Amino acid sequence: MGKKFFKKKGAQIRSLGLKIRALLAKKVDPEVIEQLERLFFEADLGAEMSMMLSEKVEKLYRKNPQISIDEVLEKVRRFLLDELESIPRHSREMSFPHVILIVGVNGNGKTTSIAKLAKHYVDQNKKVLVAACDTFRAAATEQLEKWCHQLGCDLVKGADGSDPAAVVFDAITAAKSRDTDIVLVDTAGRLHTKTELMRELEKIKRVSGKAASGAPHETLLVLDATIGQNGIDQALIFHQFTPLDGLILTKVDGTAKGGTAFSIQKKLRIPIQFLGTGESLEDLSSFEPKEFIHSLI
């Protein structure tokens, strides 16, 4: 996640670790273990993970009452790290153009994440094209236009209310003719019209495959880290209709609620690919499990 992230937001994120230390500084009895389980749950680790962790801590003290708090925290970190690393990372071969479908509910930071991803690839000297397929939100397209102009990326858009699948077909066709490396596909996120939205996403996927073999080559869900267990419900819906290859977890800055990641990964076995840690285009980091665990605890 980088030094900038820790310097900027480390105090808030580490609050979970400080609370654990405060609890374990007391006599570790059943009441403390119960409070510890509640603390894990409040960090959005989920009921199952919270229970497993608190039971693990209880067993550690039962086996060795003199164990230090630092040793306990290290055991907790190791357990959580093993959980994260048990999820296989996406390892599909790079295609040209490499089409990445970005899905998510409006308000989760999807459009901003696409701009951050564009910068991420531009910084790797990749040629990027953005397909503005949320044709029902003019503001989203205007924002993408602004960022693409700033980053020097191509943008393909359609008329307001036009068929998103037609836009993605035109975008991939243009990307092939322009020797583009990466195509980032924005999509609508109107989950309250779930059936229509999911049919639209399925059509985008079908048409993508006609425009380029195997496309979309990755499908990433943008998820707000602060919404807790609601994030699992969102992920389940999207995963049912358009199987996900990875997650972009946003709004990780200034919150100790990043534990949502564990709940979602345990439920869906989907890896986190990126973390959004702020509002600027630079505030996107490749997900590093070890750094994430140490920032959380």
C-alpha positions in Angstrom: 0.0 0.0 0.0 3.0 2.2 0.3 4.5 4.6 2.9 2.2 7.4 1.8 -0.8 5.4 2.9 0.5 4.6 6.3 1.7 8.1 6.9 -1.6 9.6 5.9 -4.1 7.2 7.4 -2.2 4.8 9.6 -3.4 6.1 13.0 -7.1 5.4 12.1 -6.4 2.0 10.6 -4.3 0.8 13.5 -7.0 1.6 16.0 -8.2 -2.0 15.9 -4.8 -3.2 17.0 -4.8 -0.6 19.8 -8.2 -1.7 21.0 -7.0 -5.4 21.0 -4.0 -4.4 23.1 -6.2 -2.5 25.6 -8.4 -5.6 26.0 -5.6 -8.1 26.4 -3.9 -5.9 29.0 -6.7 -7.0 31.3 -7.1 -10.4 32.9 -8.1 -12.6 29.9 -11.3 -14.2 31.1 -14.5 -15.3 29.2 -15.8 -11.7 29.4 -12.7 -10.3 27.7 -12.9 -13.0 25.0 -16.5 -12.1 24.4 -15.5 -8.4 24.1 -12.7 -9.4 21.7 -15.1 -11.3 19.5 -17.4 -8.2 19.4 -14.4 -6.1 18.5 -13.5 -8.3 15.5 -17.1 -8.3 14.4 -17.3 -4.5 14.6 -14.2 -4.4 12.2 -16.5 -6.3 9.7 -14.5 -9.5 9.9 -17.9 -11.3 9.9 -19.4 -13.5 12.6 -17.6 -16.7 11.6 -14.2 -15.2 11.4 -14.7 -13.2 14.6 -15.6 -16.3 16.5 -12.7 -18.3 15.1 -10.2 -15.5 16.0 -11.5 -15.1 19.6 -11.5 -18.8 20.1 -7.9 -19.0 18.8 -6.8 -16.2 21.3 -8.6 -18.0 24.1 -6.7 -21.3 23.3 -3.4 -19.4 23.2 -3.9 -18.1 26.7 -5.2 -21.4 28.0 -2.1 -23.1 26.7 0.3 -20.4 27.9 -1.1 -17.9 30.4 2.2 -15.9 30.2 2.1 -15.4 26.5 2.8 -11.7 25.6 0.3 -9.5 23.8 2.8 -9.1 20.9 2.9 -12.8 20.5 -0.9 -13.0 20.4 -1.1 -10.3 17.9 1.5 -12.0 15.7 -0.5 -15.2 15.8 -3.7 -13.3 14.8 -1.9 -11.6 11.9 -0.5 -14.9 10.8 -3.9 -16.5 10.8 -5.5 -13.7 8.9 -2.6 -13.6 6.4 -3.0 -17.4 5.8 -6.7 -16.8 5.1 -5.9 -14.0 2.5 -3.2 -15.9 0.8 -5.3 -19.1 0.5 -7.3 -17.3 -2.2 -5.6 -17.9 -5.6 -4.8 -14.7 -7.5 -6.0 -14.2 -11.1 -3.3 -15.5 -13.5 -4.8 -15.4 -16.9 -2.5 -14.7 -19.8 -2.4 -11.1 -21.1 -4.4 -10.7 -24.3 -4.1 -7.7 -26.6 -6.2 -5.8 -26.1 -6.8 -7.0 -22.6 -10.4 -6.2 -21.7 -11.2 -5.5 -18.0 -14.9 -5.3 -17.1 -15.5 -3.1 -14.1 -18.8 -3.6 -12.2 -20.3 -2.3 -9.0 -23.1 -0.4 -7.4 -23.3 3.4 -8.0 -21.7 5.2 -5.0 -19.0 2.6 -4.4 -16.4 4.7 -6.3 -16.5 2.7 -9.6 -15.9 5.6 -12.0 -13.1 7.0 -9.9 -11.5 3.6 -9.6 -11.6 3.3 -13.4 -9.6 6.5 -13.7 -7.2 5.3 -11.0 -6.7 2.0 -12.9 -6.1 3.9 -16.1 -3.3 5.9 -14.4 -2.0 2.6 -12.9 -1.6 1.2 -16.4 -0.4 4.4 -18.1 2.4 4.6 -15.5 3.4 1.1 -16.7 3.7 2.6 -20.3 0.5 0.7 -21.3 -1.8 2.2 -23.9 -5.2 2.5 -22.4 -8.7 2.9 -23.8 -11.8 3.5 -21.6 -15.3 2.4 -22.8 -18.0 4.5 -21.2 -20.8 2.0 -21.1 -22.8 3.6 -18.4 -24.9 5.4 -21.0 -27.6 6.4 -18.5 -25.3 8.6 -16.4 -24.0 11.5 -18.4 -22.1 12.8 -15.4 -20.1 9.6 -15.2 -19.1 9.9 -18.9 -18.2 13.5 -18.5 -16.0 12.7 -15.6 -14.3 9.9 -17.5 -13.7 12.2 -20.4 -12.0 14.7 -18.1 -9.7 12.1 -16.6 -8.9 10.5 -20.0 -7.9 13.8 -21.4 -5.7 14.4 -18.3 -4.1 11.0 -18.6 -3.8 10.9 -22.4 -6.1 7.9 -22.8 -8.6 7.2 -25.5 -12.3 7.2 -24.7 -15.2 5.6 -26.6 -18.7 6.6 -25.6 -22.2 6.4 -27.0 -25.2 8.7 -27.1 -27.2 9.1 -23.8 -29.4 6.1 -23.3 -27.7 4.1 -26.1 -27.1 0.3 -26.0 -24.0 -0.3 -23.7 -23.2 -3.5 -25.5 -22.9 -1.5 -28.8 -20.5 0.9 -27.1 -18.3 -1.9 -25.8 -18.2 -3.5 -29.3 -17.1 -0.2 -30.8 -14.5 0.3 -28.0 -12.9 -3.1 -28.5 -12.9 -2.7 -32.2 -11.2 0.7 -31.9 -8.7 -0.7 -29.4 -7.6 -3.4 -31.8 -7.1 -0.9 -34.6 -5.1 1.4 -32.4 -2.8 -1.3 -30.9 -4.2 -0.6 -27.4 -3.0 -2.7 -24.5 -5.8 -2.3 -21.9 -9.5 -1.6 -22.4 -11.3 -0.6 -19.2 -15.1 -1.0 -19.4 -17.3 1.1 -17.2 -20.8 -0.3 -16.6 -24.0 0.9 -14.9 -24.6 0.2 -11.2 -28.3 0.6 -10.7 -28.8 -2.4 -8.4 -32.4 -1.4 -7.6 -33.2 -2.5 -11.1 -31.3 -5.7 -10.6 -32.8 -7.9 -13.3 -32.4 -5.2 -16.0 -28.8 -4.5 -14.9 -27.7 -8.1 -14.8 -29.2 -8.7 -18.3 -27.3 -5.7 -19.5 -24.0 -7.0 -18.0 -24.6 -10.4 -19.5 -25.1 -8.8 -22.9 -21.9 -6.7 -22.5 -20.0 -9.9 -21.7 -21.4 -11.7 -24.8 -20.7 -8.9 -27.1 -17.2 -8.4 -25.7 -16.5 -12.0 -26.6 -17.6 -11.4 -30.1 -15.4 -8.4 -30.5 -12.3 -10.0 -28.9 -11.6 -13.7 -28.2 -12.1 -14.5 -24.5 -13.2 -11.0 -23.5 -13.7 -9.7 -21.0 -10.5 -11.2 -19.8 -11.0 -10.0 -16.2 -14.1 -8.8 -14.3 -13.5 -6.7 -11.2 -16.1 -5.7 -8.6 -15.7 -2.2 -7.0 -16.7 -2.4 -3.4 -17.0 0.2 -0.6 -15.0 -1.0 2.4 -17.2 0.9 4.8 -20.6 -0.8 4.0 -19.8 -3.9 6.0 -21.9 -7.0 5.4 -23.9 -5.3 2.7 -20.9 -5.7 0.6 -21.2 -9.5 0.7 -24.8 -9.3 -0.6 -23.7 -7.0 -3.5 -20.8 -9.4 -4.3 -23.1 -12.4 -4.3 -25.5 -10.8 -6.7 -22.8 -9.7 -9.2 -20.9 -13.0 -8.9 -24.1 -14.9 -9.7 -24.6 -13.1 -13.0 -21.1 -12.2 -14.0 -18.4 -14.3 -12.3 -15.8 -12.1 -10.7 -12.0 -12.4 -10.9 -11.2 -9.9 -8.3 -12.2 -7.0 -6.1 -11.2 -3.3 -5.9 -11.8 -2.3 -2.3 -12.4 1.5 -2.0 -12.6 4.0 0.8 -10.0 2.1 2.9 -8.6 5.4 4.1 -9.8 6.6 7.5 -11.6 3.4 8.5 -10.9 0.2 10.5 -13.7 -1.5 8.5 -11.4 -3.1 6.0 -12.2 -6.5 7.6 -15.0 -6.7 5.0 -12.3 -8.2 2.8 -12.1 -11.3 4.9 -15.8 -11.9 4.9 -16.1 -11.6 1.2 -13.1 -13.7 0.4 -14.2 -16.4 2.7 -17.7 -16.5 1.2 -16.8 -16.1 -2.4 -13.1 -17.1 -2.7 -12.4 -14.0 -4.7 -9.1 -12.2 -4.3 -8.7 -8.4 -3.7 -6.7 -6.9 -6.5 -6.5 -3.2 -5.6 -7.2 -0.9 -2.7 -8.5 2.7 -3.2 -7.0 4.8 -0.4 -8.1 8.3 -1.2 -9.7 10.6 -3.8 -6.7 11.5 -6.1 -5.7 9.4 -9.1 -2.6 8.3 -7.3 -4.5 6.7 -4.4 -4.7 3.2 -5.8 -2.5 0.4 -4.7 -2.0 -3.2 -5.7 -3.2 -5.3 -2.8 -0.4 -6.7 -0.6 -1.9 -9.0 2.0 1.0 -8.7 4.5 0.9 -4.9 4.5 -2.9 -4.9 4.7 -2.8 -7.1 7.8 -0.3 -4.9 9.5 -2.3 -1.8 8.7 -5.5 -3.4 10.1 -3.9 -4.7 13.3 
